[in-house]
Amino acid sequence: MPQLNPAPWFAILVFSWLVFLVLLPPKVLAHISPNEPTPQSTEKPQTEAWNWPWH
């Protein structure tokens, strides 16, 4: 049964992992996000206590 011969399948497995781990990450990481995050101010907003009528 030729399916039990690991030589071609192991080579295909190694080559496919090389493609996934060497070629694809730089291509994916080269894309930039169109909405870059903007830095937030460090001061806290002024909040007021609620005036509950039943207290």
Secondary structure, 3 states (H helix, E strand, C coil): CHHHCHHHHHHHHHHHHHHHHHHHHHHHHCCCCCCCCCCCCCCCCCCCCCCCCCC
